[in-house]
């Protein structure tokens, strides 16, 4: 079985430098990409102030608005809560979401960061797929702690015998730095697996840093691509990262 994955920082529905409200375009792009599972960061669950200001602001939370065109199942976890509302991570899935939960991985009072977990039922009698959507901090010390907390969470929640995807905005700019998802969980970065390097996604108009990533266990990567051209251009400050992979679980025994 072959599956496709997409991750993008939705930038609360705005284009680069907040020049315009681009959520309707983002919805069209996400739908056209045809990914089976979509990982979203900085999606707005509610913002009363912005809803009054922008005519096209959806009545529904942004993740539900993005999911409705495809009819996908969805899960949402608040990261930041403020007077006008809240925003966080979301997972959209072509397949039923059996269970979801949010875990706080904040390391300071300023940056509110979290991971969103969803257990997805795959067809054809396959083992369930464990999906983790993350948005890490801006400080190196924070990210180091957060990588460790993500690894601990996966080891606690996900059986060693089942496949897992961790994707999102890692805010990690170091191209060759190994993290605990790779060293401790033995997961594979989709871009690194195919091209020998982590693909650059930020800033969207001219990507320099590999901030957005898709890590996999239990899959063979077939395709990894940064989407920032054509309709994808300037719908967020981050480019989208798309990957296709073949379900490969349990992995073949080494010869």
WOVENMO-V88490 format. One record per run of one state. SS is the DSSP state (hx for helix, st for strand, lp for the rest). FROM is the first residue (numbers start at 1). LEN is the number of residues. Records with the same first field share a line. If there is no record, write none. Layout:
# WOVENMO-V88490
SS->FROM-LEN + FROM-LEN
This chain:
# WOVENMO-V88490
lp->1-1 + 10-1 + 15-1 + 19-2 + 22-1 + 34-3 + 54-8 + 69-4 + 83-2 + 94-3 + 105-9 + 121-8 + 136-4 + 158-6 + 170-10 + 184-4 + 196-6 + 203-1 + 207-2 + 210-2 + 218-1 + 228-2 + 233-5 + 239-1 + 248-8
st->2-8 + 14-1 + 21-1 + 37-11 + 73-10 + 85-9 + 97-8 + 114-7 + 129-7 + 164-6 + 188-2 + 202-1 + 209-1 + 212-6 + 219-9 + 238-1 + 240-8
hx->11-3 + 16-3 + 23-11 + 48-6 + 62-7 + 140-18 + 180-4 + 190-6 + 204-3 + 230-3
